[in-house]
Amino acid sequence: MELETKALETRDAAQSREIKEAFGEFLHAFESFKEANDNRLAQLEKRGADVVTEEKVERINKALDTQKRLLDELMLSAARPQLGGETKAASDRTARERKAAFDTYVRKGDASGFNTLELKAMSIGSNPDGGYVVPLEIEQTIDRVLAKVSPIRAIATVQQIGGNVYRKPISTNDAGSGWVAETDARPQTSTPNLAAIDFPAMELYAMPAATQALLDDAQVDIETWLASEVQIVFGVQEGAAFITGNGTTQPKGLLSYTNVAEGSWSWGNLGYIPSGSAGGFPVSNPSDALLDLAYAPKQAYRANASWVMNRKVEAAIRKFKDSTGNYIWSPGLAAGQPATLFGFPVAVAEDMPDIATNSYSIAFGDFARGYLVVDRVGIRVLRDPYSAKPYVLFYTTKRVGGGVQNFEAIKLMKFAVS
């Protein structure tokens, strides 16, 4: 145990050093980018930037994206906790027995250990539901990495549920109020309109395969193997669904709602601000469109607001300055911290569309109040040694839903004149 602890400490120290070095290289690349872009802007003011300067800026900008992607991958790797060591949950006798039963089931298909545990605690086994619930350590590991891979999950509100549907009552307008003197009559005020929004939990699955030889190898940490096989796949699928999901077999994505001009906004729709130019930002003062979007939500939603966009859009905005000559995009202050735009954090979601005519490529708002992710408790595994011999399949399912819960809190940018 002591040697294992020292090995983990050595690994963590090496990861920390690698992350620190990568972040330093990222900051150095950003300084080089600013220098090249300043030169480009100065040339534009005088006679127009030459091709060599434009190519240099684009080359450094792409290198900056590559360095940021490497940094993100290192942070994601560091976010994967080890499952093999003793944990607080595993110190509990029932938890240890449950882990042992799950290990036996995965390796040999023997579920008798679950049957014994069912006499001690309810809902340990779930064979009628199509599998067995994974131990808590695996579920927490998967959820932890999901938050890293799925940017919307990281900034939205996450609600755990025990059933298939979460119903949330919503007030679509405020209660009436007014001022009166001490002896004035109190006329009846308007009452808030209440509605209910349903958030069903959809089934997300992965089916990794293993050879029986792998399962028979006692040196293989089977829990770590299973978690690593499904966590990234789940995260990628979730990330796409929270942006463009159809709401029928997937969570309802942010861009799957009806979008209307902010001046015509009504509950149930998402309001948008036009960029002012078809398929791009205006040539003159492009940052003004972003400011308009930042001030589109009510003040109450700006305090905890975030930007959501993909890397290509972020790279384009990285070139912009405000009226005082300062760059509006800034890198995070430390590794793992998000970049900021006008002081608000930027969540990079690769499933957001690239800039194109009439595209909705940028979202801004308070996603904790605006978007809800629902997780049904438990991740289940069904062992299938028959369908793909000589491989053993592990049908792993997680039930998750999502959708907009407050249509005031999130606004979009439409890349169009109006």
C-alpha positions, 0 to 999 in steps of 0.5 A: 500500500505504501509503495502504491501511494508513493507511485500515485504521488509521483504520477500526480507530481509528474502530471502537475509539472506537465500541465504547468509547462503546457500552460506556460507554453500556451501563455507564451504562444498567446503573447506571440499571437498578440504581437503578430496581430498588433502588427497586422492591425497597424498595417490595416490602418495604414495601407492594408495587411500584407499576405505574409502578415495575415498568414503569420497571424493565422499560423500562430492562432492555429498553434495557439489552438493546438496548445490549448487542446493539448492543455485540455487533454492533460487536464482531462487526464488528470481528472480521471481518479484512480479506482484501484485504491482504498476509498472512503466508500470502499472502507464500508463493509457493504460497499466492499462486498458490493464491489467484490460482487460487481467484479465477480459479475463482470469477470465471470458472469456470476451474479450470486453475490448481488442476490446475497446483498439484496437481502441486506440493502434494497436496489443493490441488484437491478436484473429486471431493469437489464443489468446491475448498478455499478459501484459508486466509485465508477459512477462518480468517476464517469460523472467527473469526466463527463463534466470535463468533456461536456461543457454544457453539463459543467455550467448547467444545473444538474438534477438527480432523479429516481424516476424517468421524468422530472417535472418542473413548475415554472412561473412565466411572468412575475406577480403584480405589485405596487405602492399604496398609502397607509389607508389606500385600498389594495386592488387585486394585482395580476397573478403569475402564470404557472407552467410545467416543463417535463424533462424525460431521461433518455437512454445513453449507452455504450458497449465495450468488448473484452476478451475472456483472457483480459477478464481472467487476468487478476492484475487488470483493474476491471473497474478502471478498464470499464470506466475508461471505455465508456466515460469519454464516449458518454461525454462526447454523446452528451456534449452533442445532445445538449447542443443539438439533441432532438428532444425525442430520443435525446435531451433537447439541445440548446439550438433545437428550440425556436429562435426569434429576434430579441425584440419579438421574444416570448416565453418558450423561444430563445432570443437572438441578437444579429451580428450585423453581417451575413455569415460573419462579424462586421468589418468595423468594430466587430466587438460591438456585436458581442457587447450587444449580446452580453447585454441582451439578458437581464442584469440578473442573468449576467452575474454568472453568465458564460459564453458558449462557442467552438474553437474556430469561433473563439479563434476568430474573436481572439483577434478583436480589441475594444475601443481602448485597444485592449484585447477582449479575449484573455486566457485563464489565470491558471491551468484549468481555468477558462478563458474570458471574453469581456470578463465572462468565462468561455465554455468551448463546445465543439458541437456549436456550429462554425460561423456561417450565414444565419448560423447560431454560433454563439450563446451567452447567458446564465446556463445554471439558471437557463439549462437543466440536465437530469440524471437518473441515479445509477449506471447499469451494466449488462454482461453479454458473453453470447452475441460476439463470441469470443468477446464479452460485451458490456452493455452499459447504460446511463439515463440522462435528459436535458433542456432549457428551463428558463428562456430568459436566461440564455441568448444567441447570436445569429450571423446575419444582418437582422 
